[in-house]
């Protein structure tokens, strides 16, 4: 929804909003923010708010450390879990250099560029994320434990499902923030939950995902729980995925309508592009060493393939009609930077259209029980190290993402993977490094 500055200032005064959080996402998918007094909002909109970019991993160096945050007025939202008196609002921000140029590491800027490029070719997108996460108990000091909130399973209800009220509160909180959750339910793992969004523009969908992470953790903490978006927090339970639904439009028409019976050439080529480049994208869509413990297990894909309705494939085309027609990319996990991941998937699809890539035959079989070698399917990277090697050598990645972003990203992730590989207990390293942060 579009807002003018005068409308926002009036709302701020009428609702006793005292603090404004200016939020942004670092290149690793971690949300950062700085709080200003509401009286400083006009100055922030006109002049920006400077910060030390050299203190944000992968953003800049000490010699050119100044960057500026400019609030995106269309992202204004209250934070409902904060006090009702002297309450707090939030904007996502554009990140710029002192001379006004967009900062290359700003994922929101990169995603807007993709949308603009697509529009120039007559295409637009709708994106609908499905995000899984775990709820864990906390100890007497309020620190997170690895004990799940419940022992329920897929679609269970209370009393087995103890997360019912927490999910309800999360959904109501998201609605207060102007976000439209469509569905929520208990997932397969003990204490595992899922919340799905109404489809939106790519930028709005990525913003909503960042807002979801914050809201889920805040509501969980208010209930004495800890929410984790780690891709594989429990050894013997399902991992958490971030399924990304993509719809492709041209002249207002959804090109995935009737795809199973009458696939349109552009829709097929878009899907072929996603399949062609998904292995090179994996280092960004699955950014942690433990991300690869999830792939190939408990309905998470391992091979590069597609099918209609088949939930064992990397991409499936769900049974749907009208505006709900889409493809569902099932390999990413919720620890990723959603701006980069969505931008890369959309660029891959557009390249498929431009190159008129042929779509491979569907994999209409259970890829978890069949020997994949007999079908000559490409297998997703087995480790973060393998994924980084593919990304580093990828001409596609170099075209879509600037060097100022990819070089520090790959360097940092290679360091993390090396530490993981050399750790005496890899599982303990994963939990120690990421569990309390993601």
N, C-alpha and C positions, 0 to 999 in steps of 0.2 A: 504494500500500500504506500502511495506517495504522500509525503508530508512536507509542508513548507516550514521554514524555521519559525515563522511567527506562530503557526498553529502549535508547534512543539513547545515553544516558550510559554504559551498560554496554558497548555496542559501541565507543564512543569509547575507553574505558579498555582494552579487550581488544585493540584494533587500533592503539594508540599514535597516535591522531589528536591532533595538537597545535594545528591551526589550523582555524577554521571561517569559511568565506566566506558572508556574507549578501548574496545577489544580488537585484537587481531590474532592471527595464527602464524606461528613460526614455521619454518620449512619442514619441520618434523611432525607437524600436526598438533602441536601443543598450543592451547589458547593462552595468550598473555593479555594484560590490560593495565591501564593507568587510570586512576580515579581523579576527576576534577570536580570542583564545586559547580553547581548548576549555573551560577552567575558567570562562569567562564565559557559557557557553551558558544555564545556568539563569536567570541575571539577564536575558539577552536575551529569553528566552521570557516571563518574568514582567513585565518593565518596558520591553522594547524597547531599541533602540540608536539614539540620535539622530544626525542628520546635517544638514548645511547644505543645505537644499533650494534656496536661492537660487543655489547653484553648479551646479545641474543644469538645463540648458536647458529652459524651459517648465514647470518644476515650481512655482516660488513666487517671491515677491519678498523683498527684504531685510527688510522690515518684519514679515513672518510666515514666517521662514525655517526654523523647527524642524519637522522631521518625524521619525517614528520607524519603524524596521524591526523587525517581529516575525517570526521565522522560522516558516514553515509546516512543521510537523514531518513532514507527509506527503511532502515533497519532498527529504528527506535523501538525499544521494548522496556517495560518494567521488569524488575526481577522480583517475582512475587514472594520469594522466600526471605527477602530482606524486611526490616521493620516497616510497618505501615506509616509511621510518623518519621519524617526525614528520610523518606524512602529513596530507593536507588533505581536508576534507569541505565540502559546500555545501548551503545551503538557499535556495530562493526565499522571498521575504518578502511579508507584508502590509505596506502603508504606511499609517500613521495619523498624525492630528494629535495634539498633546500631550494633548487631552482624550479621546482614544480613538476619535474619529470616523474612518471610512475616508477616505483622501485620494482626491479625485475623479479625479486623474490616474493612479491605479494601475490599469493595464490588467487585472490579475488580478481586482481587485475588480469592474470593469465586466463582465468576462466571467462572473464568478460571478452577478452580478445577472441577466444574460440567462438563464443556466441555471435560476435560481430562478423567473423569470417564466414560462419555458417549462414548468417542472414544475407550476406552478400551473394551467396549462391542459391538463395531461396529456401533455406532449411531452418527449422527451429527444433527445439527439443523440450521434452518434459522428463523430469527425473524424479523417481520415487524410491528413497532409501528404506531398507528394512534392517534395523540395527538390533543386534543381540548383545546382552551383557549379563553379568552375574551379580547377585546380591550375596554378600558374606556378612557373618556376624562380626562384631567388634568385641575386644576384651574390656576388662574393667577400666583401663586407661583410655578407652575409646580408639585404640589402635586396631587396624584391620587384621582379621585372622583368615585362614583358608577354610574355615568351616562354613559350608553353604547355609543360607537362610532357611532352606527347607529341603526335603527329599522328594519333591514332586517331579512329575515328568510332563511330557508334551500334552498341552491343552488340559491339564488337570485343573481341578477347582478346589476351593477351600473345603475342608481344613488342610488337605495335603498341600495345596498351594498357599503358602504364607505371604507371597508377594502380591496378592490380589489388591490389597488396599494401597500398597506402595505404588503399583502401576496406575491405579486410579488417581492417586494424588499427582503422579508425574504427568499424566494426560491432562488433568485439570490445570496444572501449572503451565504446561505448554500452551494450552488454549488461552490462558491469561496473557501469555507472551505473544499471542497472535499467530501461533503455529498450529497446524491442523494435523494431529495424529489421527490415523484412520483405524488402526487395529492394535490391540495389545493382548498378549497371552503368555502363559508359562511355556518355556521351551523344553527341550529334551533333558538337559542337564539339571542336576539338583541345584536349586537356586538360580537357574538361568531363565531369563526373560527376554521378550522381544517387543519392540514398538515400531510400527510401520507408519510412514508419513503419506499424506496425500501428495500426489505428484505436483511438481512446481517447476519453475524455470531452474536451470542448472545452478545458477548463483544462489537463488533462494534455497534450493535443496541443500547445498553445501553449508550455507549459513545456519539452516535449521539443524543440521547434524552437529555443528559446533555448539549450538544452543542446547540441544538434547543432552550432550555429554555433561554440560554444566548443570542443567536442571536435574538430571538423574542423580548425580553425585550429591547435590544439595538436598534433594528430597530424601535420598537414602540416609544421609547423615542426620537429618532431622528425625528419622525413625530409628536411630541407633544402629544403622547398618553401613556397610561399605560397598559401593558399586564399582565393579572392575570391568574395563573394556579390553583387557588382555585377550588376545586371540586364543590362548590355551592355558587358562589358569589352573585347571585340574587335569592331572595325568590321565585318569581313566574315565573322563566325561567328555561330552561334546565340546568342541571349540566354539568360539563366538565369531560369527560372520557378519559382514556388512554387504548384504545383497543389494545391488544397484539396478533398479528398473529404468530402462531407457526407451522413450518413445521418439520416433523421428517423424517430423511433419514437413510437408511442402504445400504451400498455398492453403494452409489451414486443415489439410487432410492427413490423418494418421496413416503412414505408409505401412504399418504393421497390421492393419485390419485384414482379416481373412488370410494371414500369412501361411497358415498350415495348408490351406486349400489352393490359394492363388497368390504365391509369393511375388511381390513386386521386385523388379530388378534392383532398384536403389536400396530397398530394405535388405535384400539378400547381400548386396555388396557391402552395405554398412556392417552387417553382422560378420561378413568375411573379414573386413578390416579389423574388427575387434579381436577375432580369433588369430589373425595374422600377427598382431603386435602385443597380444596380452602377456606373453612370456617376458618381453622387454619392459613392460609396464609393471611387472610383478614386484620389483624392488621398491616401488612406490606404493603399490596397493597392499603389500604384505611386508611392512618395514622392520619387523623385529625378528631376531633369531628364532623365537618361539612360534612365529607365524607359520613356520613350515612343519611344526608338529601337528597343526590342525589339518593341513591340506591332505586329501586322500583318506580321511577318516570321518566317520559319523556324518555322512552326507556332504562333506566338503570335497570339492572336485580335485582331481589329480592330473587329469588329461585335458588337452585343448580340444574340445568338441562341443557339439550343440545337439539339441533335439527339441521337439515339441512336447512339453509337459514333463519329460523325463527329469527327475530331480537328482540324478547322479552325474549329469553333465555340467561342464563349466558355464555354458549359456543355455538357458531353456527359454522357449517361447510359450508362456502360460496360456491356458484356455481363457479367453476373455473376449469382450466385444466392445465396439465403439472406442471411446477415449481410453479405455483400460488396456488396449492392445499394446504389447511392448515386448522387449527382450529383457531377461533377467540375468545379469552377470553375477556369478555366485562365488568367485574366488576372493575378492577383497575382504579385509577384516577391519574392525572399528578402530584399530590403532593408527590407521593411515591418515595422511593429510587429505581430507575429502576434496579440496579444491584441485590439487594436482591430479588425484586419481580420476575424478570425473572429467577434468580437462583432457587427460591423456586418452581415456576411453572414447570420448567424443571425437577427438582428433583422429584416432585410429579408425573409427567408423567413417569419417569424412574422407580419409585417404583411401579407404576401401571403395567408396563411391567414385572418387576421382580416377582411380586406377582400374575401376570395373573388375575388382577381384572376384573370381568365381567362388561360390559357397560350396564347401565340402558336403558330402552326404551326411545326413543326421545319424547320430549314434543312438539307435533305438534299442539299446540293451543296457543292462545294469553294469556300469563301469567298475563297480566295487567288487563284483564277483567274477567278471570276465578277465582273461589274460589280455591286457592292452596291446601286447606286442603283435598279436595276430591281426590287429586292426590297423597297424602302422600309425598310431596316434602319437602326436607330439606330447610329451609329458611336461608339466609345469616344473620350474626349477625346484630342486630338492632341498636346497638350503639358501639362506640369505646370501652367502658367498657366490653361489651360482647365479642368483638373480642379479647381483651387483655387476658381475662380469658381463651379463647380457645387456644390462642398461648402459654400461660404460662403452660398449662397442656398437651401440645402436644409433644408426643415422636418424631414425625416427625420433628418438629421445632428444638428440642434439637439435633437431629441427624445432621441436615443440617447446622444450625447456631451455632457458639460457644457461650458459656456462657458469655464470655467477651463482646459479642455484645448484646445478648438478654436481659441480666439483666439490663444494663443501658437503653436500648431502652424501655423496658416495664415499668421501673420505671418512666422515663420521660413522656411517653405517659399516664400513669395512673395519674400522677400529672396534666397534661394538661386536661385530661378528668374530674378530680375532680374540677378543677377551672371552667371549662365550665359548669358543672352541678350546681355549687354553684353560678354562676354569676347571678346577677339580671336580666340581659338581655342577653340570650345566643347568640342571633344574633349579638349584639354589641360586645360581647366578641370575637366571631369568626372573625369578621371584624377587630377589634382592634389588635388582636394577630397575624393574618396571612396575611391580605390583602396586606399590603405593603411589605411583605417578600416573598410571593409565587406566 
